[in-house]
Amino acid sequence: MQHRLLHSFSFRLAFAYMVLFGFSVLLLLGFIYWSTAAYMSRQADATIAAEITGLSERYDIDGLTGLINVINERLSRKPTGSSIYLLTTTINTPIAGNLNRWPGIQADKEGWLNFQLENAGRDKNEIHLARARSFTLTGGFHLLVGRDIYELEETQRRIIRALILGFVITLVLGSIGGIVLSRRVMKRLEAINTTSREIINGDLSRRITLQHSGDEFDSLAGNLNAMLDQIEELMEGVRRVSDSIAHDLRTPLARLRNRLELLRAEQEKTRQDPTLAEQAISDADGMLKTFNALLRIARIETLHHREAFKKIDLGTLLHDVIELYEPLAEEKGQSLSLQVDTTVYIQGDRDLLFQSMANLLDNAIKYTPPQGRIEITLGEQAERGWITITDSGPGIPEDERLQVFKRFYRLEKSRTTPGSGLGLSLVAAVARIHGMSLKLEDNQPGLRVRCEFTTTHSTNINES
């Protein structure tokens, strides 16, 4: 289920939306950071630049003494503040300020110095970062003005942590929302798929359940149900017509055959040649078989209720089929063998399964040349069973392997050999109601028919 969820279209759509939404949130959070933390840094730089301008103007007005008084006054008002001042001589000897020496680093391209302040915090072992800018006064004096940016960096770190946490929460909630949404969509789609599979298996009366929510799924289900109603009505009409034709023609054909029997008996009494009557009877028998096959297929296709299915031993059933057709194979000098390695059980209709296996074996014997070989194998693994029927005949071209299951389809276009083209149609109908899959493969030479199904119970017996 988890694998199907991750590969579902709804989850991929939700994931794509989550990625797009996450990217949008990332851009928004980036803008928030730029407009808060970065703004705070720019404001601190602007404050330092303004202080330098103010102090240099005070120096121009009041001289060195006035500048020293201003620095001392500012430091006395906020002795534990974040402002940093240092006034030195031309050889960097401190004159005033709260730094005991000039920072031993080079300024960057913009003139900013980023250095460490030792014993700056409440804990005397703390090291804070400082950002300052220097200015050379007339007379060769150097003025350094800066700020302790510990609180600024701490604020920026908190903002970054909050943004990262917000982004992670967005992704987690988006993932949860995507999974919940995908599960709901998959649940609705699975209901449609389950009903579709039941319809494919032959139960045309099934319909998709409506949720009465008025959403797109209800609209789709309603349209599909309306389409299925129309299809069922059309197919029922075709089935009624075909059944009526088969019933209506079977009765006069049966009467015709009885009259031909009387004619043949009359000819035998009068010692006339009964050949024509026998040929007519044979033709009538062929037409009756065709109509009976059509009616039987129609009944199979309308068999929706499987309460009458029983547990069947397929090994025993195949033995019975072999026993029925073994004399016919011996007449053609063919080798007919059965390989059964397990006792395989299936829930089904024994008569229908017997008829379908008999049709497949009859075709194999019919098209396999004299001295050819026919092999039937029954196997099972992991509650999946299979029956293979292989022969050494001419086989079926790959482009016609699906066509042969259609009614009246025959490989021989001239249709001169006996047969109606309904044998494999009956096999396909029986396979559908038993949940079996049919595959026609190349046996090199010949044909391999593989029938796969779900088993009820199996036991290893090593029987051949």
Secondary structure per residue as TSV (DSSP state, phi and psi in degrees):
chain	resnum	aa	ss	phi	psi
A	1	M	-	360.0	-43.0
A	2	Q	H	-63.8	-40.0
A	3	H	H	-63.3	-42.8
A	4	R	H	-64.8	-37.3
A	5	L	H	-63.4	-46.0
A	6	L	H	-67.5	-25.1
A	7	H	T	-101.5	6.7
A	8	S	S	-77.6	153.8
A	9	F	H	-66.1	-37.8
A	10	S	H	-63.7	-39.0
A	11	F	H	-69.4	-40.7
A	12	R	H	-62.7	-39.0
A	13	L	H	-65.7	-44.1
A	14	A	H	-64.3	-38.4
A	15	F	H	-66.0	-42.3
A	16	A	H	-62.4	-40.7
A	17	Y	H	-65.4	-38.5
A	18	M	H	-63.9	-42.0
A	19	V	H	-63.4	-45.0
A	20	L	H	-62.5	-43.6
A	21	F	H	-66.4	-40.5
A	22	G	H	-63.7	-39.6
A	23	F	H	-64.2	-40.1
A	24	S	H	-64.1	-42.9
A	25	V	H	-63.3	-39.0
A	26	L	H	-61.9	-43.0
A	27	L	H	-62.9	-41.9
A	28	L	H	-63.6	-44.1
A	29	L	H	-66.0	-36.9
A	30	G	H	-61.8	-40.9
A	31	F	H	-64.8	-39.8
A	32	I	H	-62.1	-43.7
A	33	Y	H	-62.5	-45.1
A	34	W	H	-62.4	-36.4
A	35	S	H	-85.1	-6.1
A	36	T	H	-116.9	-73.1
A	37	A	H	-63.1	-47.3
A	38	A	H	-65.0	-35.0
A	39	Y	H	-64.9	-38.9
A	40	M	H	-63.4	-39.7
A	41	S	H	-64.8	-42.7
A	42	R	H	-65.2	-37.1
A	43	Q	H	-65.7	-40.0
A	44	A	H	-63.0	-43.0
A	45	D	H	-63.3	-40.6
A	46	A	H	-65.5	-36.8
A	47	T	H	-64.2	-43.8
A	48	I	H	-62.2	-45.2
A	49	A	H	-61.9	-39.7
A	50	A	H	-65.7	-40.0
A	51	E	H	-64.0	-41.1
A	52	I	H	-60.7	-43.8
A	53	T	H	-61.7	-44.4
A	54	G	H	-64.1	-43.3
A	55	L	H	-68.8	-36.9
A	56	S	H	-66.9	-36.6
A	57	E	H	-66.7	-39.4
A	58	R	H	-63.6	-37.5
A	59	Y	H	-63.9	-40.8
A	60	D	H	-64.7	-30.4
A	61	I	H	-86.9	-51.8
A	62	D	H	-104.8	-3.9
A	63	G	H	78.7	-167.2
A	64	L	H	-65.5	-40.8
A	65	T	H	-63.1	-44.2
A	66	G	H	-62.5	-38.4
A	67	L	H	-66.3	-40.4
A	68	I	H	-65.4	-40.1
A	69	N	H	-62.9	-41.2
A	70	V	H	-63.9	-43.3
A	71	I	H	-63.6	-45.5
A	72	N	H	-64.6	-37.7
A	73	E	H	-63.2	-44.6
A	74	R	H	-64.8	-39.5
A	75	L	H	-70.7	-31.2
A	76	S	H	-72.2	-31.1
A	77	R	H	-69.1	-39.1
A	78	K	-	-134.0	77.4
A	79	P	T	-65.4	-25.9
A	80	T	T	-107.1	18.9
A	81	G	S	-74.8	-178.9
A	82	S	S	-93.5	-2.7
A	83	S	E	-74.0	145.2
A	84	I	E	-127.0	128.8
A	85	Y	E	-133.7	145.0
A	86	L	E	-154.5	120.2
A	87	L	E	-113.2	124.6
A	88	T	E	-128.9	166.9
A	89	T	-	-79.0	-174.0
A	90	T	T	-64.5	-24.8
A	91	I	T	-103.3	23.1
A	92	N	-	63.8	31.8
A	93	T	-	-84.6	124.0
A	94	P	E	-61.3	135.9
A	95	I	E	-111.8	-45.8
A	96	A	E	-151.4	160.7
A	97	G	E	122.8	179.5
A	98	N	S	-108.7	14.7
A	99	L	-	-110.9	140.7
A	100	N	S	-90.1	-8.0
A	101	R	S	-159.7	160.8
A	102	W	-	-75.6	135.6
A	103	P	-	-58.9	135.5
A	104	G	-	-89.2	49.1
A	105	I	S	-130.9	161.3
A	106	Q	-	-91.1	144.9
A	107	A	-	-73.1	153.5
A	108	D	-	-79.0	-173.6
A	109	K	T	-61.3	-29.5
A	110	E	T	-91.8	2.5
A	111	G	S	89.2	10.2
A	112	W	E	-92.5	141.9
A	113	L	E	-113.1	125.8
A	114	N	E	-115.0	115.8
A	115	F	E	-143.0	174.0
A	116	Q	E	-100.7	142.1
A	117	L	E	-108.4	118.8
A	118	E	E	-85.4	146.4
A	119	N	T	53.9	42.5
A	120	A	-	-93.5	-22.6
A	121	G	S	-98.6	-171.1
A	122	R	S	-64.1	-39.2
A	123	D	S	-82.0	119.7
A	124	K	T	-63.9	-15.1
A	125	N	T	-89.7	-2.1
A	126	E	-	-70.7	145.8
A	127	I	E	-120.4	118.9
A	128	H	E	-103.5	156.7
A	129	L	E	-93.1	144.1
A	130	A	E	-128.2	151.1
A	131	R	E	-129.9	126.0
A	132	A	E	-144.7	168.8
A	133	R	E	-138.0	140.6
A	134	S	E	-103.3	157.1
A	135	F	E	-147.1	134.7
A	136	T	E	-97.6	122.0
A	137	L	-	-88.8	163.4
A	138	T	T	-63.9	138.5
A	139	G	T	99.4	-1.3
A	140	G	S	87.2	3.4
A	141	F	-	-76.2	146.9
A	142	H	E	-111.7	132.7
A	143	L	E	-119.1	125.5
A	144	L	E	-114.8	122.0
A	145	V	E	-124.3	129.5
A	146	G	E	-157.3	-168.5
A	147	R	E	-144.1	147.6
A	148	D	E	-75.6	114.5
A	149	I	-	-100.1	21.8
A	150	Y	H	-60.1	-49.6
A	151	E	H	-64.9	-37.1
A	152	L	H	-63.5	-45.5
A	153	E	H	-66.2	-37.8
A	154	E	H	-64.0	-40.3
A	155	T	H	-63.7	-42.5
A	156	Q	H	-63.6	-41.1
A	157	R	H	-63.1	-40.0
A	158	R	H	-65.5	-39.6
A	159	I	H	-63.6	-43.1
A	160	I	H	-63.6	-43.4
A	161	R	H	-62.2	-40.7
A	162	A	H	-64.9	-39.4
A	163	L	H	-67.5	-42.8
A	164	I	H	-63.2	-45.7
A	165	L	H	-61.3	-41.3
A	166	G	H	-63.3	-38.7
A	167	F	H	-67.1	-42.4
A	168	V	H	-63.4	-44.1
A	169	I	H	-61.1	-39.1
A	170	T	H	-61.4	-44.0
A	171	L	H	-65.2	-42.5
A	172	V	H	-64.2	-48.4
A	173	L	H	-64.1	-36.9
A	174	G	H	-64.6	-41.1
A	175	S	H	-63.9	-45.4
A	176	I	H	-62.0	-43.7
A	177	G	H	-63.1	-39.7
A	178	G	H	-64.1	-41.7
A	179	I	H	-66.0	-44.4
A	180	V	H	-62.2	-45.1
A	181	L	H	-62.7	-43.3
A	182	S	H	-63.5	-40.7
A	183	R	H	-62.8	-41.6
A	184	R	H	-65.3	-42.6
A	185	V	H	-65.7	-43.9
A	186	M	H	-63.0	-35.7
A	187	K	H	-63.6	-42.6
A	188	R	H	-66.9	-42.7
A	189	L	H	-67.6	-37.4
A	190	E	H	-64.7	-34.7
A	191	A	H	-62.5	-41.3
A	192	I	H	-66.7	-42.5
A	193	N	H	-65.6	-40.2
A	194	T	H	-62.1	-45.5
A	195	T	H	-63.7	-39.0
A	196	S	H	-62.9	-41.8
A	197	R	H	-63.7	-39.5
A	198	E	H	-65.2	-36.6
A	199	I	H	-68.1	-41.0
A	200	I	H	-61.2	-35.8
A	201	N	T	-74.6	-1.3
A	202	G	T	117.5	-8.2
A	203	D	-	-89.4	85.4
A	204	L	T	-73.3	-6.9
A	205	S	T	-83.2	-10.3
A	206	R	-	-70.8	144.3
A	207	R	-	-135.5	156.6
A	208	I	-	-77.9	130.9
A	209	T	-	-71.9	132.1
A	210	L	-	-91.1	142.8
A	211	Q	-	-92.3	-9.4
A	212	H	-	56.4	35.8
A	213	S	S	-94.9	-13.1
A	214	G	-	74.6	11.5
A	215	D	S	-88.2	-173.7
A	216	E	H	-65.7	-33.5
A	217	F	H	-66.1	-40.0
A	218	D	H	-64.7	-38.5
A	219	S	H	-63.5	-44.1
A	220	L	H	-63.1	-45.6
A	221	A	H	-62.2	-40.8
A	222	G	H	-62.6	-42.8
A	223	N	H	-65.9	-40.5
A	224	L	H	-65.1	-40.9
A	225	N	H	-63.4	-40.4
A	226	A	H	-64.2	-40.2
A	227	M	H	-64.6	-41.5
A	228	L	H	-65.6	-37.5
A	229	D	H	-59.2	-44.0
A	230	Q	H	-66.3	-43.2
A	231	I	H	-63.6	-43.5
A	232	E	H	-63.2	-40.1
A	233	E	H	-64.5	-43.0
A	234	L	H	-65.9	-44.1
A	235	M	H	-67.5	-36.5
A	236	E	H	-65.0	-38.0
A	237	G	H	-63.3	-44.5
A	238	V	H	-63.2	-41.1
A	239	R	H	-65.1	-40.9
A	240	R	H	-63.6	-40.5
A	241	V	H	-64.4	-47.3
A	242	S	H	-65.0	-40.7
A	243	D	H	-64.4	-41.5
A	244	S	H	-63.6	-42.6
A	245	I	H	-63.0	-44.6
A	246	A	H	-63.2	-44.1
A	247	H	H	-65.0	-46.9
A	248	D	H	-65.6	-35.8
A	249	L	H	-83.2	-27.2
A	250	R	H	-65.8	-37.7
A	251	T	H	-64.4	-51.8
A	252	P	H	-65.4	-30.6
A	253	L	H	-65.3	-39.5
A	254	A	H	-64.9	-40.0
A	255	R	H	-64.8	-42.3
A	256	L	H	-60.6	-41.5
A	257	R	H	-64.9	-41.4
A	258	N	H	-61.5	-40.1
A	259	R	H	-67.7	-35.5
A	260	L	H	-66.7	-36.0
A	261	E	H	-62.0	-42.9
A	262	L	H	-63.8	-39.4
A	263	L	H	-63.6	-42.5
A	264	R	H	-64.5	-41.4
A	265	A	H	-63.1	-38.8
A	266	E	H	-66.3	-38.4
A	267	Q	H	-66.6	-37.1
A	268	E	H	-66.2	-36.4
A	269	K	H	-65.8	-41.2
A	270	T	T	-88.9	8.5
A	271	R	T	57.5	39.4
A	272	Q	-	-95.7	161.2
A	273	D	-	-70.7	117.0
A	274	P	-	-89.5	11.3
A	275	T	H	-60.0	-47.6
A	276	L	H	-62.1	-40.0
A	277	A	H	-64.8	-40.2
A	278	E	H	-65.8	-39.2
A	279	Q	H	-64.5	-40.6
A	280	A	H	-65.1	-39.7
A	281	I	H	-62.9	-41.1
A	282	S	H	-62.2	-41.8
A	283	D	H	-63.9	-41.2
A	284	A	H	-64.3	-40.1
A	285	D	H	-60.7	-40.9
A	286	G	H	-63.0	-42.7
A	287	M	H	-67.1	-38.0
A	288	L	H	-64.3	-39.6
A	289	K	H	-62.7	-39.6
A	290	T	H	-63.2	-47.8
A	291	F	H	-65.6	-37.6
A	292	N	H	-64.5	-38.7
A	293	A	H	-65.6	-40.7
A	294	L	H	-62.3	-44.6
A	295	L	H	-65.2	-37.0
A	296	R	H	-67.7	-41.8
A	297	I	H	-62.8	-41.6
A	298	A	H	-61.8	-40.9
A	299	R	H	-66.9	-38.3
A	300	I	H	-64.7	-43.5
A	301	E	H	-68.1	-22.7
A	302	T	T	-96.5	9.1
A	303	L	-	-84.8	92.3
A	304	H	-	-93.3	-33.1
A	305	H	-	-89.8	126.7
A	306	R	-	-112.1	22.5
A	307	E	T	-63.7	-25.4
A	308	A	T	-82.3	-4.1
A	309	F	-	-65.4	144.9
A	310	K	E	-126.6	165.1
A	311	K	E	-76.1	121.4
A	312	I	E	-120.0	135.8
A	313	D	E	-86.5	107.0
A	314	L	H	-68.0	-29.5
A	315	G	H	-61.7	-45.6
A	316	T	H	-64.0	-41.5
A	317	L	H	-61.1	-43.0
A	318	L	H	-67.8	-36.7
A	319	H	H	-57.3	-42.7
A	320	D	H	-65.7	-40.1
A	321	V	H	-64.2	-43.3
A	322	I	H	-60.6	-43.8
A	323	E	H	-61.6	-34.4
A	324	L	H	-71.5	-37.8
A	325	Y	H	-101.1	-3.3
A	326	E	H	-61.4	-41.6
A	327	P	H	-61.0	-38.5
A	328	L	H	-65.2	-39.6
A	329	A	H	-67.1	-38.4
A	330	E	H	-64.6	-35.1
A	331	E	H	-60.4	-34.3
A	332	K	T	-92.8	4.5
A	333	G	T	68.7	26.4
A	334	Q	-	-92.0	149.9
A	335	S	E	-92.2	118.2
A	336	L	E	-118.8	118.2
A	337	S	E	-133.2	154.8
A	338	L	E	-129.1	128.3
A	339	Q	E	-116.5	114.3
A	340	V	E	-123.5	110.8
A	341	D	E	-96.9	-17.2
A	342	T	E	-140.4	155.3
A	343	T	E	-87.3	112.7
A	344	V	E	-111.6	129.8
A	345	Y	E	-113.8	148.9
A	346	I	E	-145.8	147.4
A	347	Q	E	-84.3	120.6
A	348	G	E	-175.3	-175.1
A	349	D	-	-96.1	114.5
A	350	R	H	-63.5	-40.3
A	351	D	H	-63.5	-43.4
A	352	L	H	-67.1	-42.6
A	353	L	H	-64.5	-39.9
A	354	F	H	-61.3	-44.8
A	355	Q	H	-63.1	-42.2
A	356	S	H	-67.0	-42.5
A	357	M	H	-65.5	-36.5
A	358	A	H	-64.9	-40.2
A	359	N	H	-62.5	-43.1
A	360	L	H	-64.8	-43.5
A	361	L	H	-68.2	-36.9
A	362	D	H	-61.9	-42.9
A	363	N	H	-63.2	-41.0
A	364	A	H	-62.4	-43.4
A	365	I	H	-68.0	-38.1
A	366	K	H	-64.4	-41.4
A	367	Y	H	-98.8	-7.8
A	368	T	S	-83.2	131.2
A	369	P	-	-70.1	163.5
A	370	P	T	-54.8	146.7
A	371	Q	T	68.6	9.3
A	372	G	-	-79.4	179.4
A	373	R	E	-126.8	143.9
A	374	I	E	-132.2	128.1
A	375	E	E	-127.3	136.5
A	376	I	E	-118.9	130.4
A	377	T	E	-126.3	135.7
A	378	L	E	-119.2	125.9
A	379	G	E	-143.9	169.1
A	380	E	E	-155.7	143.4
A	381	Q	E	-156.3	130.0
A	382	A	T	51.9	49.4
A	383	E	T	61.8	19.2
A	384	R	E	-120.8	120.1
A	385	G	E	-106.0	164.5
A	386	W	E	-151.2	150.7
A	387	I	E	-125.9	128.0
A	388	T	E	-119.8	135.9
A	389	I	E	-122.3	113.9
A	390	T	E	-116.0	145.7
A	391	D	E	-138.4	172.8
A	392	S	-	-112.7	32.9
A	393	G	S	-85.1	-161.1
A	394	P	-	-74.7	-16.5
A	395	G	-	76.7	-172.8
A	396	I	-	-126.6	131.1
A	397	P	-	-56.3	145.3
A	398	E	G	-59.4	-36.4
A	399	D	G	-76.0	-4.5
A	400	E	G	-115.8	5.3
A	401	R	T	-70.3	-27.2
A	402	L	T	-86.0	-25.2
A	403	Q	G	-72.4	-29.6
A	404	V	G	-67.6	-14.1
A	405	F	G	-85.0	-4.5
A	406	K	S	-81.4	153.4
A	407	R	T	-65.4	136.7
A	408	F	T	66.1	8.8
A	409	Y	-	-82.6	130.9
A	410	R	-	-134.9	141.2
A	411	L	S	-66.3	-33.9
A	412	E	-	-82.4	104.3
A	413	K	T	-66.6	-26.9
A	414	S	T	-73.8	-21.6
A	415	R	-	55.6	42.8
A	416	T	-	-93.4	-22.6
A	417	T	S	-84.3	155.9
A	418	P	S	-61.0	149.1
A	419	G	-	133.5	158.0
A	420	S	-	-117.7	-8.1
A	421	G	S	77.9	23.1
A	422	L	-	-112.4	-7.8
A	423	G	H	-61.1	-50.3
A	424	L	H	-73.4	-25.7
A	425	S	H	-63.2	-39.9
A	426	L	H	-66.8	-40.5
A	427	V	H	-60.0	-44.4
A	428	A	H	-63.7	-39.9
A	429	A	H	-64.8	-42.2
A	430	V	H	-65.0	-41.1
A	431	A	H	-62.0	-40.3
A	432	R	H	-62.5	-46.2
A	433	I	H	-72.9	-16.3
A	434	H	T	-99.9	6.2
A	435	G	T	67.0	30.5
A	436	M	-	-96.3	153.6
A	437	S	E	-113.0	137.6
A	438	L	E	-112.4	133.7
A	439	K	E	-132.6	133.8
A	440	L	E	-106.5	123.4
A	441	E	E	-128.3	163.6
A	442	D	E	-81.3	129.0
A	443	N	-	-96.8	-11.2
A	444	Q	S	48.3	75.6
A	445	P	S	-93.0	170.2
A	446	G	S	102.1	-165.2
A	447	L	E	-124.3	142.0
A	448	R	E	-118.1	119.2
A	449	V	E	-100.6	120.7
A	450	R	E	-116.0	123.5
A	451	C	E	-116.2	118.2
A	452	E	E	-112.6	147.5
A	453	F	E	-160.5	168.2
A	454	T	E	-90.9	128.4
A	455	T	-	-87.3	159.1
A	456	T	S	-91.9	-42.2
A	457	H	E	-166.9	146.7
A	458	S	E	-143.6	153.2
A	459	T	E	-139.2	132.0
A	460	N	E	-71.8	132.7
A	461	I	E	-134.5	-12.4
A	462	N	E	53.5	61.7
A	463	E	E	-118.8	142.1
A	464	S	-	-133.7	360.0
